[in-house]
């Protein structure tokens, strides 16, 4: 019981403050580099855009929409990362 209390009060909060910035950087990099996964055969948003573009021959519009989606996703993840980093910055 004492060990559980020690972990929940001291160890876990310190570990999350240290691990969260690195975790969010990895998540953002994963989203940015996910289009590389298409080269390995996994269909992601870029792969779906390429397939849709081959059907409709409207590559510019489709890739522009994909660009906006990537920007929104990366923007949201970056804002979340900055808020968590700012909240945890005063802990040090």
Backbone as JSON Lines, residues from 0, in Angstrom:
{"i":0,"aa":"X","n":[0.83,-1.2,0.0],"ca":[0.0,0.0,0.0],"c":[0.87,1.25,0.0]}
{"i":1,"aa":"X","n":[1.93,1.25,0.79],"ca":[2.8,2.41,0.86],"c":[3.56,2.58,-0.46]}
{"i":2,"aa":"X","n":[3.95,1.48,-1.07],"ca":[4.67,1.55,-2.34],"c":[3.76,2.1,-3.43]}
{"i":3,"aa":"X","n":[2.5,1.66,-3.47],"ca":[1.54,2.19,-4.44],"c":[1.34,3.69,-4.26]}
{"i":4,"aa":"X","n":[1.21,4.13,-3.05],"ca":[1.04,5.55,-2.76],"c":[2.29,6.33,-3.18]}
{"i":5,"aa":"X","n":[3.46,5.79,-2.92],"ca":[4.72,6.44,-3.29],"c":[4.81,6.6,-4.81]}
{"i":6,"aa":"X","n":[4.47,5.54,-5.54],"ca":[4.51,5.61,-7.0],"c":[3.49,6.6,-7.54]}
{"i":7,"aa":"X","n":[2.28,6.57,-7.01],"ca":[1.24,7.44,-7.55],"c":[1.44,8.9,-7.19]}
{"i":8,"aa":"X","n":[2.12,9.19,-6.11],"ca":[2.32,10.57,-5.69],"c":[3.62,11.15,-6.21]}
{"i":9,"aa":"X","n":[4.69,10.34,-6.26],"ca":[6.0,10.89,-6.59],"c":[6.55,10.44,-7.94]}
{"i":10,"aa":"X","n":[6.58,9.18,-8.18],"ca":[7.28,8.64,-9.35],"c":[6.52,8.9,-10.65]}
{"i":11,"aa":"X","n":[5.24,8.57,-10.71],"ca":[4.47,8.71,-11.95],"c":[4.35,10.16,-12.4]}
{"i":12,"aa":"X","n":[4.06,11.14,-11.53],"ca":[4.02,12.53,-12.01],"c":[5.37,13.03,-12.56]}
{"i":13,"aa":"X","n":[6.47,12.65,-11.91],"ca":[7.77,13.06,-12.41],"c":[8.09,12.39,-13.73]}
{"i":14,"aa":"X","n":[7.76,11.13,-13.85],"ca":[8.03,10.41,-15.09],"c":[7.22,10.97,-16.26]}
{"i":15,"aa":"X","n":[5.97,11.34,-16.01],"ca":[5.17,11.91,-17.11],"c":[5.67,13.28,-17.51]}
{"i":16,"aa":"X","n":[6.14,14.08,-16.56],"ca":[6.7,15.39,-16.92],"c":[7.93,15.24,-17.79]}
{"i":17,"aa":"X","n":[8.7,14.23,-17.55],"ca":[9.91,14.01,-18.34],"c":[9.58,13.38,-19.68]}
{"i":18,"aa":"X","n":[8.64,12.46,-19.72],"ca":[8.39,11.67,-20.93],"c":[7.46,12.35,-21.93]}
{"i":19,"aa":"X","n":[6.55,13.2,-21.5],"ca":[5.56,13.75,-22.43],"c":[6.15,14.6,-23.55]}
{"i":20,"aa":"X","n":[7.1,15.49,-23.32],"ca":[7.63,16.26,-24.46],"c":[8.25,15.37,-25.53]}
{"i":21,"aa":"X","n":[9.0,14.38,-25.13],"ca":[9.6,13.46,-26.1],"c":[8.54,12.66,-26.81]}
{"i":22,"aa":"X","n":[7.53,12.24,-26.09],"ca":[6.44,11.46,-26.69],"c":[5.72,12.28,-27.76]}
{"i":23,"aa":"X","n":[5.42,13.55,-27.46],"ca":[4.73,14.37,-28.45],"c":[5.61,14.66,-29.65]}
{"i":24,"aa":"X","n":[6.9,14.84,-29.46],"ca":[7.79,15.02,-30.6],"c":[7.77,13.78,-31.49]}
{"i":25,"aa":"X","n":[7.76,12.61,-30.89],"ca":[7.71,11.38,-31.67],"c":[6.38,11.24,-32.4]}
{"i":26,"aa":"X","n":[5.29,11.61,-31.76],"ca":[3.98,11.53,-32.42],"c":[3.92,12.47,-33.61]}
{"i":27,"aa":"X","n":[4.41,13.7,-33.45],"ca":[4.41,14.67,-34.54],"c":[5.28,14.17,-35.69]}
{"i":28,"aa":"X","n":[6.45,13.64,-35.38],"ca":[7.32,13.09,-36.43],"c":[6.68,11.9,-37.11]}
{"i":29,"aa":"X","n":[5.97,11.09,-36.37],"ca":[5.29,9.95,-36.96],"c":[4.23,10.4,-37.96]}
{"i":30,"aa":"X","n":[3.47,11.41,-37.61],"ca":[2.45,11.92,-38.54],"c":[3.12,12.53,-39.77]}
{"i":31,"aa":"X","n":[4.19,13.29,-39.56],"ca":[4.87,13.92,-40.69],"c":[5.48,12.88,-41.63]}
{"i":32,"aa":"X","n":[6.0,11.81,-41.09],"ca":[6.68,10.82,-41.9],"c":[5.79,9.66,-42.32]}
{"i":33,"aa":"X","n":[4.51,9.75,-42.03],"ca":[3.62,8.63,-42.35],"c":[3.48,8.41,-43.85]}
{"i":34,"aa":"X","n":[3.71,9.45,-44.64],"ca":[3.61,9.25,-46.08],"c":[4.75,8.37,-46.59]}
{"i":35,"aa":"X","n":[5.83,8.25,-45.83],"ca":[6.89,7.32,-46.21],"c":[6.45,5.88,-46.08]}
{"i":36,"aa":"X","n":[5.48,5.63,-45.23],"ca":[4.98,4.27,-45.06],"c":[4.3,3.76,-46.32]}
{"i":37,"aa":"X","n":[3.8,4.66,-47.14],"ca":[3.15,4.25,-48.39],"c":[4.14,3.53,-49.3]}
{"i":38,"aa":"X","n":[5.4,3.92,-49.21],"ca":[6.41,3.27,-50.02],"c":[6.55,1.8,-49.65]}
{"i":39,"aa":"X","n":[6.18,1.45,-48.44],"ca":[6.28,0.08,-47.98],"c":[4.99,-0.71,-48.21]}
{"i":40,"aa":"X","n":[3.98,-0.07,-48.78],"ca":[2.75,-0.77,-49.11],"c":[1.58,-0.45,-48.22]}
{"i":41,"aa":"X","n":[1.75,0.4,-47.24],"ca":[0.65,0.77,-46.35],"c":[-0.04,1.99,-46.95]}
{"i":42,"aa":"X","n":[-1.34,1.9,-47.13],"ca":[-2.07,3.02,-47.71],"c":[-2.42,3.99,-46.6]}
{"i":43,"aa":"X","n":[-1.89,5.18,-46.7],"ca":[-2.22,6.25,-45.76],"c":[-2.92,7.35,-46.55]}
{"i":44,"aa":"X","n":[-2.93,8.54,-46.01],"ca":[-3.66,9.62,-46.66],"c":[-3.02,10.01,-48.0]}
{"i":45,"aa":"X","n":[-1.7,9.97,-48.09],"ca":[-1.04,10.28,-49.37],"c":[-1.31,9.2,-50.4]}
{"i":46,"aa":"X","n":[-1.32,7.96,-49.95],"ca":[-1.61,6.86,-50.87],"c":[-3.05,6.92,-51.37]}
{"i":47,"aa":"X","n":[-3.96,7.23,-50.46],"ca":[-5.37,7.36,-50.87],"c":[-5.54,8.53,-51.84]}
{"i":48,"aa":"X","n":[-4.78,9.61,-51.61],"ca":[-4.85,10.76,-52.53],"c":[-4.31,10.39,-53.9]}
{"i":49,"aa":"X","n":[-3.25,9.61,-53.93],"ca":[-2.69,9.19,-55.23],"c":[-3.67,8.3,-55.99]}
{"i":50,"aa":"X","n":[-4.31,7.4,-55.27],"ca":[-5.29,6.51,-55.91],"c":[-6.48,7.32,-56.41]}
{"i":51,"aa":"X","n":[-6.99,8.23,-55.57],"ca":[-8.14,9.06,-55.98],"c":[-7.77,9.95,-57.15]}
{"i":52,"aa":"X","n":[-6.55,10.47,-57.14],"ca":[-6.1,11.31,-58.25],"c":[-6.0,10.54,-59.55]}
{"i":53,"aa":"X","n":[-5.65,9.26,-59.47],"ca":[-5.56,8.47,-60.7],"c":[-6.95,8.19,-61.29]}
{"i":54,"aa":"X","n":[-7.97,8.21,-60.44],"ca":[-9.34,8.02,-60.94],"c":[-9.9,9.3,-61.56]}
{"i":55,"aa":"X","n":[-9.66,10.43,-60.91],"ca":[-10.31,11.67,-61.32],"c":[-9.42,12.62,-62.09]}
{"i":56,"aa":"X","n":[-8.09,12.39,-62.06],"ca":[-7.11,13.27,-62.71],"c":[-7.18,14.69,-62.16]}
{"i":57,"aa":"X","n":[-7.55,14.83,-60.92],"ca":[-7.57,16.13,-60.24],"c":[-6.56,16.11,-59.11]}
{"i":58,"aa":"X","n":[-5.3,15.92,-59.49],"ca":[-4.24,15.76,-58.51],"c":[-4.04,17.01,-57.66]}
{"i":59,"aa":"X","n":[-4.09,18.16,-58.28],"ca":[-3.81,19.4,-57.55],"c":[-4.8,19.6,-56.41]}
{"i":60,"aa":"X","n":[-6.08,19.45,-56.69],"ca":[-7.09,19.66,-55.66],"c":[-6.97,18.63,-54.53]}
{"i":61,"aa":"X","n":[-6.69,17.39,-54.91],"ca":[-6.61,16.33,-53.91],"c":[-5.39,16.52,-53.03]}
{"i":62,"aa":"X","n":[-4.24,16.83,-53.65],"ca":[-3.03,17.03,-52.85],"c":[-3.12,18.31,-52.02]}
{"i":63,"aa":"X","n":[-3.82,19.3,-52.5],"ca":[-4.04,20.51,-51.7],"c":[-4.88,20.19,-50.46]}
{"i":64,"aa":"X","n":[-5.9,19.36,-50.63],"ca":[-6.71,18.95,-49.48],"c":[-5.89,18.12,-48.49]}
{"i":65,"aa":"X","n":[-5.03,17.26,-48.99],"ca":[-4.17,16.48,-48.12],"c":[-3.21,17.39,-47.35]}
{"i":66,"aa":"X","n":[-2.69,18.4,-48.03],"ca":[-1.79,19.35,-47.37],"c":[-2.51,20.06,-46.22]}
{"i":67,"aa":"X","n":[-3.74,20.47,-46.46],"ca":[-4.51,21.15,-45.41],"c":[-4.76,20.2,-44.24]}
{"i":68,"aa":"X","n":[-5.07,18.95,-44.53],"ca":[-5.31,17.97,-43.46],"c":[-4.04,17.77,-42.63]}
{"i":69,"aa":"X","n":[-2.9,17.62,-43.32],"ca":[-1.64,17.47,-42.59],"c":[-1.35,18.7,-41.73]}
{"i":70,"aa":"X","n":[-1.55,19.89,-42.28],"ca":[-1.29,21.1,-41.52],"c":[-2.18,21.2,-40.29]}
{"i":71,"aa":"X","n":[-3.44,20.84,-40.43],"ca":[-4.36,20.9,-39.29],"c":[-3.96,19.89,-38.22]}
{"i":72,"aa":"X","n":[-3.65,18.67,-38.63],"ca":[-3.28,17.64,-37.65],"c":[-1.99,18.02,-36.94]}
{"i":73,"aa":"X","n":[-0.97,18.45,-37.68],"ca":[0.29,18.83,-37.07],"c":[0.11,20.07,-36.2]}
{"i":74,"aa":"X","n":[-0.71,21.01,-36.64],"ca":[-0.98,22.21,-35.84],"c":[-1.64,21.88,-34.51]}
{"i":75,"aa":"X","n":[-2.62,21.0,-34.54],"ca":[-3.3,20.61,-33.3],"c":[-2.34,19.89,-32.37]}
{"i":76,"aa":"X","n":[-1.55,18.95,-32.91],"ca":[-0.6,18.24,-32.06],"c":[0.46,19.18,-31.49]}
{"i":77,"aa":"X","n":[0.89,20.16,-32.27],"ca":[1.88,21.12,-31.79],"c":[1.3,21.99,-30.69]}
{"i":78,"aa":"X","n":[0.05,22.43,-30.84],"ca":[-0.58,23.22,-29.78],"c":[-0.72,22.42,-28.48]}
{"i":79,"aa":"X","n":[-1.12,21.17,-28.6],"ca":[-1.24,20.33,-27.41],"c":[0.13,20.16,-26.75]}
{"i":80,"aa":"X","n":[1.14,19.94,-27.57],"ca":[2.5,19.78,-27.05],"c":[2.96,21.04,-26.33]}
{"i":81,"aa":"X","n":[2.72,22.21,-26.91],"ca":[3.14,23.47,-26.28],"c":[2.41,23.71,-24.97]}
{"i":82,"aa":"X","n":[1.13,23.4,-24.92],"ca":[0.38,23.6,-23.68],"c":[0.87,22.67,-22.57]}
{"i":83,"aa":"X","n":[1.13,21.43,-22.93],"ca":[1.64,20.49,-21.92],"c":[3.03,20.9,-21.47]}
{"i":84,"aa":"X","n":[3.87,21.33,-22.41],"ca":[5.22,21.76,-22.05],"c":[5.18,23.01,-21.18]}
{"i":85,"aa":"X","n":[4.28,23.93,-21.46],"ca":[4.18,25.14,-20.65],"c":[3.66,24.83,-19.25]}
{"i":86,"aa":"X","n":[2.73,23.9,-19.17],"ca":[2.2,23.51,-17.86],"c":[3.26,22.79,-17.02]}
{"i":87,"aa":"X","n":[4.08,21.99,-17.69],"ca":[5.09,21.25,-16.97],"c":[6.37,22.02,-16.76]}
{"i":88,"aa":"X","n":[6.55,23.16,-17.43],"ca":[7.77,23.93,-17.3],"c":[7.93,24.53,-15.9]}
{"i":89,"aa":"X","n":[6.83,24.91,-15.3],"ca":[6.92,25.49,-13.96],"c":[7.17,24.42,-12.87]}
{"i":90,"aa":"X","n":[7.14,23.16,-13.25],"ca":[7.38,22.09,-12.29],"c":[8.86,21.9,-12.01]}
{"i":91,"aa":"X","n":[9.71,22.42,-12.9],"ca":[11.16,22.23,-12.71],"c":[11.76,23.39,-11.99]}
